[in-house]
Amino acid sequence: MKFKVDKSICVGCGACIGVCPNRAIKIENDGKSSIDQKKCKQCGECQKVCPMNAIKEIKKA
């Protein structure tokens, strides 16, 4: 399972950055979080702490 930030919901609070054990998340120039898929280990900690529920699981087809 992979995770993606829904930029239309993200408020850029940074809660996800603090819990990511792999430092896979950063705030982009648009002020929204972004997940580096190469660094992400799919632990789901970011999704658990997002107050806006902006981090969504990407369903594999």
mmCIF file of the N, C-alpha and C atoms, coordinates in Angstrom:
data_MODEL
# 
_entry.id   MODEL 
# 
loop_
_atom_site.group_PDB 
_atom_site.id 
_atom_site.type_symbol 
_atom_site.label_atom_id 
_atom_site.label_alt_id 
_atom_site.label_comp_id 
_atom_site.label_asym_id 
_atom_site.label_entity_id 
_atom_site.label_seq_id 
_atom_site.pdbx_PDB_ins_code 
_atom_site.Cartn_x 
_atom_site.Cartn_y 
_atom_site.Cartn_z 
_atom_site.occupancy 
_atom_site.B_iso_or_equiv 
_atom_site.pdbx_formal_charge 
_atom_site.auth_seq_id 
_atom_site.auth_comp_id 
_atom_site.auth_asym_id 
_atom_site.auth_atom_id 
_atom_site.pdbx_PDB_model_num 
ATOM 1   N N  . MET A 1 1  ? 0.836  -1.176 0.000  1.00 0.00 ? 1  MET A N  1 
ATOM 2   C CA . MET A 1 1  ? 0.000  0.000  0.000  1.00 0.00 ? 1  MET A CA 1 
ATOM 3   C C  . MET A 1 1  ? 0.882  1.241  0.000  1.00 0.00 ? 1  MET A C  1 
ATOM 4   N N  . LYS A 1 2  ? 0.463  2.240  -0.737 1.00 0.00 ? 2  LYS A N  1 
ATOM 5   C CA . LYS A 1 2  ? 1.193  3.501  -0.794 1.00 0.00 ? 2  LYS A CA 1 
ATOM 6   C C  . LYS A 1 2  ? 0.254  4.605  -0.345 1.00 0.00 ? 2  LYS A C  1 
ATOM 7   N N  . PHE A 1 3  ? 0.848  5.722  0.031  1.00 0.00 ? 3  PHE A N  1 
ATOM 8   C CA . PHE A 1 3  ? 0.069  6.861  0.501  1.00 0.00 ? 3  PHE A CA 1 
ATOM 9   C C  . PHE A 1 3  ? 0.357  8.090  -0.342 1.00 0.00 ? 3  PHE A C  1 
ATOM 10  N N  . LYS A 1 4  ? -0.658 8.942  -0.472 1.00 0.00 ? 4  LYS A N  1 
ATOM 11  C CA . LYS A 1 4  ? -0.547 10.173 -1.237 1.00 0.00 ? 4  LYS A CA 1 
ATOM 12  C C  . LYS A 1 4  ? -1.270 11.280 -0.488 1.00 0.00 ? 4  LYS A C  1 
ATOM 13  N N  . VAL A 1 5  ? -0.745 12.488 -0.588 1.00 0.00 ? 5  VAL A N  1 
ATOM 14  C CA . VAL A 1 5  ? -1.381 13.640 0.040  1.00 0.00 ? 5  VAL A CA 1 
ATOM 15  C C  . VAL A 1 5  ? -2.400 14.244 -0.918 1.00 0.00 ? 5  VAL A C  1 
ATOM 16  N N  . ASP A 1 6  ? -3.617 14.412 -0.436 1.00 0.00 ? 6  ASP A N  1 
ATOM 17  C CA . ASP A 1 6  ? -4.656 15.099 -1.203 1.00 0.00 ? 6  ASP A CA 1 
ATOM 18  C C  . ASP A 1 6  ? -4.434 16.588 -0.971 1.00 0.00 ? 6  ASP A C  1 
ATOM 19  N N  . LYS A 1 7  ? -3.838 17.231 -1.959 1.00 0.00 ? 7  LYS A N  1 
ATOM 20  C CA . LYS A 1 7  ? -3.450 18.634 -1.824 1.00 0.00 ? 7  LYS A CA 1 
ATOM 21  C C  . LYS A 1 7  ? -4.644 19.575 -1.660 1.00 0.00 ? 7  LYS A C  1 
ATOM 22  N N  . SER A 1 8  ? -5.827 19.124 -2.069 1.00 0.00 ? 8  SER A N  1 
ATOM 23  C CA . SER A 1 8  ? -7.008 19.980 -1.919 1.00 0.00 ? 8  SER A CA 1 
ATOM 24  C C  . SER A 1 8  ? -7.488 20.028 -0.470 1.00 0.00 ? 8  SER A C  1 
ATOM 25  N N  . ILE A 1 9  ? -7.013 19.087 0.350  1.00 0.00 ? 9  ILE A N  1 
ATOM 26  C CA . ILE A 1 9  ? -7.408 19.022 1.757  1.00 0.00 ? 9  ILE A CA 1 
ATOM 27  C C  . ILE A 1 9  ? -6.276 19.446 2.695  1.00 0.00 ? 9  ILE A C  1 
ATOM 28  N N  . CYS A 1 10 ? -5.040 19.153 2.326  1.00 0.00 ? 10 CYS A N  1 
ATOM 29  C CA . CYS A 1 10 ? -3.867 19.435 3.173  1.00 0.00 ? 10 CYS A CA 1 
ATOM 30  C C  . CYS A 1 10 ? -3.765 20.921 3.512  1.00 0.00 ? 10 CYS A C  1 
ATOM 31  N N  . VAL A 1 11 ? -3.505 21.200 4.796  1.00 0.00 ? 11 VAL A N  1 
ATOM 32  C CA . VAL A 1 11 ? -3.338 22.589 5.234  1.00 0.00 ? 11 VAL A CA 1 
ATOM 33  C C  . VAL A 1 11 ? -1.869 22.909 5.551  1.00 0.00 ? 11 VAL A C  1 
ATOM 34  N N  . GLY A 1 12 ? -0.985 21.934 5.333  1.00 0.00 ? 12 GLY A N  1 
ATOM 35  C CA . GLY A 1 12 ? 0.442  22.165 5.546  1.00 0.00 ? 12 GLY A CA 1 
ATOM 36  C C  . GLY A 1 12 ? 0.851  22.301 6.995  1.00 0.00 ? 12 GLY A C  1 
ATOM 37  N N  . CYS A 1 13 ? 0.149  21.627 7.888  1.00 0.00 ? 13 CYS A N  1 
ATOM 38  C CA . CYS A 1 13 ? 0.441  21.761 9.325  1.00 0.00 ? 13 CYS A CA 1 
ATOM 39  C C  . CYS A 1 13 ? 1.755  21.086 9.723  1.00 0.00 ? 13 CYS A C  1 
ATOM 40  N N  . GLY A 1 14 ? 2.175  20.083 8.943  1.00 0.00 ? 14 GLY A N  1 
ATOM 41  C CA . GLY A 1 14 ? 3.446  19.405 9.220  1.00 0.00 ? 14 GLY A CA 1 
ATOM 42  C C  . GLY A 1 14 ? 3.385  18.279 10.232 1.00 0.00 ? 14 GLY A C  1 
ATOM 43  N N  . ALA A 1 15 ? 2.205  17.927 10.707 1.00 0.00 ? 15 ALA A N  1 
ATOM 44  C CA . ALA A 1 15 ? 2.090  16.840 11.686 1.00 0.00 ? 15 ALA A CA 1 
ATOM 45  C C  . ALA A 1 15 ? 2.672  15.542 11.132 1.00 0.00 ? 15 ALA A C  1 
ATOM 46  N N  . CYS A 1 16 ? 2.468  15.300 9.857  1.00 0.00 ? 16 CYS A N  1 
ATOM 47  C CA . CYS A 1 16 ? 2.950  14.081 9.218  1.00 0.00 ? 16 CYS A CA 1 
ATOM 48  C C  . CYS A 1 16 ? 4.476  14.022 9.157  1.00 0.00 ? 16 CYS A C  1 
ATOM 49  N N  . ILE A 1 17 ? 5.090  15.164 9.002  1.00 0.00 ? 17 ILE A N  1 
ATOM 50  C CA . ILE A 1 17 ? 6.553  15.212 8.899  1.00 0.00 ? 17 ILE A CA 1 
ATOM 51  C C  . ILE A 1 17 ? 7.202  14.712 10.184 1.00 0.00 ? 17 ILE A C  1 
ATOM 52  N N  . GLY A 1 18 ? 6.659  15.130 11.302 1.00 0.00 ? 18 GLY A N  1 
ATOM 53  C CA . GLY A 1 18 ? 7.226  14.775 12.595 1.00 0.00 ? 18 GLY A CA 1 
ATOM 54  C C  . GLY A 1 18 ? 7.144  13.301 12.945 1.00 0.00 ? 18 GLY A C  1 
ATOM 55  N N  . VAL A 1 19 ? 6.193  12.577 12.365 1.00 0.00 ? 19 VAL A N  1 
ATOM 56  C CA . VAL A 1 19 ? 6.043  11.160 12.710 1.00 0.00 ? 19 VAL A CA 1 
ATOM 57  C C  . VAL A 1 19 ? 6.650  10.216 11.683 1.00 0.00 ? 19 VAL A C  1 
ATOM 58  N N  . CYS A 1 20 ? 7.073  10.719 10.552 1.00 0.00 ? 20 CYS A N  1 
ATOM 59  C CA . CYS A 1 20 ? 7.619  9.847  9.506  1.00 0.00 ? 20 CYS A CA 1 
ATOM 60  C C  . CYS A 1 20 ? 9.021  9.372  9.896  1.00 0.00 ? 20 CYS A C  1 
ATOM 61  N N  . PRO A 1 21 ? 9.165  8.049  10.131 1.00 0.00 ? 21 PRO A N  1 
ATOM 62  C CA . PRO A 1 21 ? 10.468 7.521  10.545 1.00 0.00 ? 21 PRO A CA 1 
ATOM 63  C C  . PRO A 1 21 ? 11.500 7.507  9.422  1.00 0.00 ? 21 PRO A C  1 
ATOM 64  N N  . ASN A 1 22 ? 11.055 7.687  8.197  1.00 0.00 ? 22 ASN A N  1 
ATOM 65  C CA . ASN A 1 22 ? 11.963 7.624  7.049  1.00 0.00 ? 22 ASN A CA 1 
ATOM 66  C C  . ASN A 1 22 ? 12.215 8.980  6.396  1.00 0.00 ? 22 ASN A C  1 
ATOM 67  N N  . ARG A 1 23 ? 11.691 10.018 7.018  1.00 0.00 ? 23 ARG A N  1 
ATOM 68  C CA . ARG A 1 23 ? 11.861 11.382 6.492  1.00 0.00 ? 23 ARG A CA 1 
ATOM 69  C C  . ARG A 1 23 ? 11.443 11.481 5.022  1.00 0.00 ? 23 ARG A C  1 
ATOM 70  N N  . ALA A 1 24 ? 10.323 10.845 4.733  1.00 0.00 ? 24 ALA A N  1 
ATOM 71  C CA . ALA A 1 24 ? 9.828  10.795 3.359  1.00 0.00 ? 24 ALA A CA 1 
ATOM 72  C C  . ALA A 1 24 ? 8.867  11.930 3.025  1.00 0.00 ? 24 ALA A C  1 
ATOM 73  N N  . ILE A 1 25 ? 8.553  12.776 4.012  1.00 0.00 ? 25 ILE A N  1 
ATOM 74  C CA . ILE A 1 25 ? 7.559  13.827 3.789  1.00 0.00 ? 25 ILE A CA 1 
ATOM 75  C C  . ILE A 1 25 ? 8.191  15.195 3.976  1.00 0.00 ? 25 ILE A C  1 
ATOM 76  N N  . LYS A 1 26 ? 7.816  16.110 3.092  1.00 0.00 ? 26 LYS A N  1 
ATOM 77  C CA . LYS A 1 26 ? 8.284  17.493 3.212  1.00 0.00 ? 26 LYS A CA 1 
ATOM 78  C C  . LYS A 1 26 ? 7.173  18.430 2.768  1.00 0.00 ? 26 LYS A C  1 
ATOM 79  N N  . ILE A 1 27 ? 7.332  19.683 3.139  1.00 0.00 ? 27 ILE A N  1 
ATOM 80  C CA . ILE A 1 27 ? 6.398  20.720 2.694  1.00 0.00 ? 27 ILE A CA 1 
ATOM 81  C C  . ILE A 1 27 ? 6.955  21.294 1.386  1.00 0.00 ? 27 ILE A C  1 
ATOM 82  N N  . GLU A 1 28 ? 6.134  21.278 0.371  1.00 0.00 ? 28 GLU A N  1 
ATOM 83  C CA . GLU A 1 28 ? 6.533  21.797 -0.940 1.00 0.00 ? 28 GLU A CA 1 
ATOM 84  C C  . GLU A 1 28 ? 6.344  23.313 -0.997 1.00 0.00 ? 28 GLU A C  1 
ATOM 85  N N  . ASN A 1 29 ? 6.734  23.907 -2.107 1.00 0.00 ? 29 ASN A N  1 
ATOM 86  C CA . ASN A 1 29 ? 6.611  25.352 -2.295 1.00 0.00 ? 29 ASN A CA 1 
ATOM 87  C C  . ASN A 1 29 ? 5.167  25.845 -2.223 1.00 0.00 ? 29 ASN A C  1 
ATOM 88  N N  . ASP A 1 30 ? 4.222  24.946 -2.475 1.00 0.00 ? 30 ASP A N  1 
ATOM 89  C CA . ASP A 1 30 ? 2.809  25.333 -2.415 1.00 0.00 ? 30 ASP A CA 1 
ATOM 90  C C  . ASP A 1 30 ? 2.263  25.324 -0.991 1.00 0.00 ? 30 ASP A C  1 
ATOM 91  N N  . GLY A 1 31 ? 3.138  24.970 -0.011 1.00 0.00 ? 31 GLY A N  1 
ATOM 92  C CA . GLY A 1 31 ? 2.727  24.952 1.386  1.00 0.00 ? 31 GLY A CA 1 
ATOM 93  C C  . GLY A 1 31 ? 2.030  23.668 1.800  1.00 0.00 ? 31 GLY A C  1 
ATOM 94  N N  . LYS A 1 32 ? 2.015  22.683 0.933  1.00 0.00 ? 32 LYS A N  1 
ATOM 95  C CA . LYS A 1 32 ? 1.349  21.409 1.190  1.00 0.00 ? 32 LYS A CA 1 
ATOM 96  C C  . LYS A 1 32 ? 2.384  20.300 1.350  1.00 0.00 ? 32 LYS A C  1 
ATOM 97  N N  . SER A 1 33 ? 2.015  19.269 2.088  1.00 0.00 ? 33 SER A N  1 
ATOM 98  C CA . SER A 1 33 ? 2.909  18.125 2.274  1.00 0.00 ? 33 SER A CA 1 
ATOM 99  C C  . SER A 1 33 ? 2.997  17.297 1.003  1.00 0.00 ? 33 SER A C  1 
ATOM 100 N N  . SER A 1 34 ? 4.115  16.602 0.879  1.00 0.00 ? 34 SER A N  1 
ATOM 101 C CA . SER A 1 34 ? 4.359  15.725 -0.257 1.00 0.00 ? 34 SER A CA 1 
ATOM 102 C C  . SER A 1 34 ? 5.138  14.510 0.239  1.00 0.00 ? 34 SER A C  1 
ATOM 103 N N  . ILE A 1 35 ? 4.793  13.327 -0.257 1.00 0.00 ? 35 ILE A N  1 
ATOM 104 C CA . ILE A 1 35 ? 5.448  12.095 0.159  1.00 0.00 ? 35 ILE A CA 1 
ATOM 105 C C  . ILE A 1 35 ? 6.375  11.602 -0.944 1.00 0.00 ? 35 ILE A C  1 
ATOM 106 N N  . ASP A 1 36 ? 7.641  11.402 -0.598 1.00 0.00 ? 36 ASP A N  1 
ATOM 107 C CA . ASP A 1 36 ? 8.622  10.838 -1.527 1.00 0.00 ? 36 ASP A CA 1 
ATOM 108 C C  . ASP A 1 36 ? 8.420  9.325  -1.524 1.00 0.00 ? 36 ASP A C  1 
ATOM 109 N N  . GLN A 1 37 ? 7.870  8.785  -2.601 1.00 0.00 ? 37 GLN A N  1 
ATOM 110 C CA . GLN A 1 37 ? 7.536  7.369  -2.662 1.00 0.00 ? 37 GLN A CA 1 
ATOM 111 C C  . GLN A 1 37 ? 8.765  6.455  -2.570 1.00 0.00 ? 37 GLN A C  1 
ATOM 112 N N  . LYS A 1 38 ? 9.918  6.972  -2.951 1.00 0.00 ? 38 LYS A N  1 
ATOM 113 C CA . LYS A 1 38 ? 11.144 6.164  -2.867 1.00 0.00 ? 38 LYS A CA 1 
ATOM 114 C C  . LYS A 1 38 ? 11.598 5.978  -1.424 1.00 0.00 ? 38 LYS A C  1 
ATOM 115 N N  . LYS A 1 39 ? 11.292 6.942  -0.572 1.00 0.00 ? 39 LYS A N  1 
ATOM 116 C CA . LYS A 1 39 ? 11.680 6.868  0.840  1.00 0.00 ? 39 LYS A CA 1 
ATOM 117 C C  . LYS A 1 39 ? 10.596 6.259  1.721  1.00 0.00 ? 39 LYS A C  1 
ATOM 118 N N  . CYS A 1 40 ? 9.347  6.347  1.282  1.00 0.00 ? 40 CYS A N  1 
ATOM 119 C CA . CYS A 1 40 ? 8.208  5.870  2.077  1.00 0.00 ? 40 CYS A CA 1 
ATOM 120 C C  . CYS A 1 40 ? 8.246  4.354  2.223  1.00 0.00 ? 40 CYS A C  1 
ATOM 121 N N  . LYS A 1 41 ? 8.088  3.894  3.458  1.00 0.00 ? 41 LYS A N  1 
ATOM 122 C CA . LYS A 1 41 ? 8.069  2.454  3.758  1.00 0.00 ? 41 LYS A CA 1 
ATOM 123 C C  . LYS A 1 41 ? 6.662  1.966  4.088  1.00 0.00 ? 41 LYS A C  1 
ATOM 124 N N  . GLN A 1 42 ? 5.640  2.767  3.780  1.00 0.00 ? 42 GLN A N  1 
ATOM 125 C CA . GLN A 1 42 ? 4.241  2.416  3.934  1.00 0.00 ? 42 GLN A CA 1 
ATOM 126 C C  . GLN A 1 42 ? 3.834  2.042  5.361  1.00 0.00 ? 42 GLN A C  1 
ATOM 127 N N  . CYS A 1 43 ? 4.400  2.725  6.348  1.00 0.00 ? 43 CYS A N  1 
ATOM 128 C CA . CYS A 1 43 ? 4.060  2.407  7.745  1.00 0.00 ? 43 CYS A CA 1 
ATOM 129 C C  . CYS A 1 43 ? 2.694  2.966  8.146  1.00 0.00 ? 43 CYS A C  1 
ATOM 130 N N  . GLY A 1 44 ? 2.239  4.039  7.477  1.00 0.00 ? 44 GLY A N  1 
ATOM 131 C CA . GLY A 1 44 ? 0.931  4.609  7.755  1.00 0.00 ? 44 GLY A CA 1 
ATOM 132 C C  . GLY A 1 44 ? 0.867  5.582  8.923  1.00 0.00 ? 44 GLY A C  1 
ATOM 133 N N  . GLU A 1 45 ? 2.001  5.867  9.547  1.00 0.00 ? 45 GLU A N  1 
ATOM 134 C CA . GLU A 1 45 ? 1.994  6.789  10.698 1.00 0.00 ? 45 GLU A CA 1 
ATOM 135 C C  . GLU A 1 45 ? 1.502  8.173  10.291 1.00 0.00 ? 45 GLU A C  1 
ATOM 136 N N  . CYS A 1 46 ? 1.859  8.620  9.113  1.00 0.00 ? 46 CYS A N  1 
ATOM 137 C CA . CYS A 1 46 ? 1.435  9.943  8.642  1.00 0.00 ? 46 CYS A CA 1 
ATOM 138 C C  . CYS A 1 46 ? -0.082 10.025 8.537  1.00 0.00 ? 46 CYS A C  1 
ATOM 139 N N  . GLN A 1 47 ? -0.680 8.988  8.016  1.00 0.00 ? 47 GLN A N  1 
ATOM 140 C CA . GLN A 1 47 ? -2.136 8.956  7.859  1.00 0.00 ? 47 GLN A CA 1 
ATOM 141 C C  . GLN A 1 47 ? -2.841 9.005  9.210  1.00 0.00 ? 47 GLN A C  1 
ATOM 142 N N  . LYS A 1 48 ? -2.268 8.347  10.196 1.00 0.00 ? 48 LYS A N  1 
ATOM 143 C CA . LYS A 1 48 ? -2.867 8.300  11.532 1.00 0.00 ? 48 LYS A CA 1 
ATOM 144 C C  . LYS A 1 48 ? -2.917 9.670  12.207 1.00 0.00 ? 48 LYS A C  1 
ATOM 145 N N  . VAL A 1 49 ? -1.906 10.524 11.955 1.00 0.00 ? 49 VAL A N  1 
ATOM 146 C CA . VAL A 1 49 ? -1.836 11.806 12.667 1.00 0.00 ? 49 VAL A CA 1 
ATOM 147 C C  . VAL A 1 49 ? -2.393 12.999 11.894 1.00 0.00 ? 49 VAL A C  1 
ATOM 148 N N  . CYS A 1 50 ? -2.712 12.816 10.638 1.00 0.00 ? 50 CYS A N  1 
ATOM 149 C CA . CYS A 1 50 ? -3.188 13.953 9.832  1.00 0.00 ? 50 CYS A CA 1 
ATOM 150 C C  . CYS A 1 50 ? -4.547 14.434 10.347 1.00 0.00 ? 50 CYS A C  1 
ATOM 151 N N  . PRO A 1 51 ? -4.616 15.667 10.858 1.00 0.00 ? 51 PRO A N  1 
ATOM 152 C CA . PRO A 1 51 ? -5.874 16.175 11.409 1.00 0.00 ? 51 PRO A CA 1 
ATOM 153 C C  . PRO A 1 51 ? -6.934 16.459 10.340 1.00 0.00 ? 51 PRO A C  1 
ATOM 154 N N  . MET A 1 52 ? -6.498 16.561 9.100  1.00 0.00 ? 52 MET A N  1 
ATOM 155 C CA . MET A 1 52 ? -7.424 16.873 8.006  1.00 0.00 ? 52 MET A CA 1 
ATOM 156 C C  . MET A 1 52 ? -7.814 15.626 7.203  1.00 0.00 ? 52 MET A C  1 
ATOM 157 N N  . ASN A 1 53 ? -7.250 14.469 7.555  1.00 0.00 ? 53 ASN A N  1 
ATOM 158 C CA . ASN A 1 53 ? -7.467 13.240 6.775  1.00 0.00 ? 53 ASN A CA 1 
ATOM 159 C C  . ASN A 1 53 ? -7.102 13.443 5.313  1.00 0.00 ? 53 ASN A C  1 
ATOM 160 N N  . ALA A 1 54 ? -5.988 14.154 5.086  1.00 0.00 ? 54 ALA A N  1 
ATOM 161 C CA . ALA A 1 54 ? -5.550 14.468 3.741  1.00 0.00 ? 54 ALA A CA 1 
ATOM 162 C C  . ALA A 1 54 ? -4.636 13.404 3.131  1.00 0.00 ? 54 ALA A C  1 
ATOM 163 N N  . ILE A 1 55 ? -4.192 12.454 3.944  1.00 0.00 ? 55 ILE A N  1 
ATOM 164 C CA . ILE A 1 55 ? -3.305 11.418 3.437  1.00 0.00 ? 55 ILE A CA 1 
ATOM 165 C C  . ILE A 1 55 ? -4.143 10.181 3.131  1.00 0.00 ? 55 ILE A C  1 
ATOM 166 N N  . LYS A 1 56 ? -4.140 9.837  1.859  1.00 0.00 ? 56 LYS A N  1 
ATOM 167 C CA . LYS A 1 56 ? -4.992 8.752  1.376  1.00 0.00 ? 56 LYS A CA 1 
ATOM 168 C C  . LYS A 1 56 ? -4.153 7.565  0.938  1.00 0.00 ? 56 LYS A C  1 
ATOM 169 N N  . GLU A 1 57 ? -4.731 6.384  1.130  1.00 0.00 ? 57 GLU A N  1 
ATOM 170 C CA . GLU A 1 57 ? -4.104 5.163  0.659  1.00 0.00 ? 57 GLU A CA 1 
ATOM 171 C C  . GLU A 1 57 ? -4.355 5.032  -0.835 1.00 0.00 ? 57 GLU A C  1 
ATOM 172 N N  . ILE A 1 58 ? -3.292 4.738  -1.567 1.00 0.00 ? 58 ILE A N  1 
ATOM 173 C CA . ILE A 1 58 ? -3.431 4.521  -3.008 1.00 0.00 ? 58 ILE A CA 1 
ATOM 174 C C  . ILE A 1 58 ? -3.770 3.051  -3.211 1.00 0.00 ? 58 ILE A C  1 
ATOM 175 N N  . LYS A 1 59 ? -4.869 2.812  -3.828 1.00 0.00 ? 59 LYS A N  1 
ATOM 176 C CA . LYS A 1 59 ? -5.300 1.437  -4.112 1.00 0.00 ? 59 LYS A CA 1 
ATOM 177 C C  . LYS A 1 59 ? -4.576 0.921  -5.355 1.00 0.00 ? 59 LYS A C  1 
ATOM 178 N N  . LYS A 1 60 ? -4.009 -0.263 -5.229 1.00 0.00 ? 60 LYS A N  1 
ATOM 179 C CA . LYS A 1 60 ? -3.348 -0.872 -6.383 1.00 0.00 ? 60 LYS A CA 1 
ATOM 180 C C  . LYS A 1 60 ? -4.391 -1.527 -7.261 1.00 0.00 ? 60 LYS A C  1 
ATOM 181 N N  . ALA A 1 61 ? -4.208 -1.353 -8.561 1.00 0.00 ? 61 ALA A N  1 
ATOM 182 C CA . ALA A 1 61 ? -5.175 -1.927 -9.520 1.00 0.00 ? 61 ALA A CA 1 
ATOM 183 C C  . ALA A 1 61 ? -4.814 -3.346 -9.877 1.00 0.00 ? 61 ALA A C  1 
# 
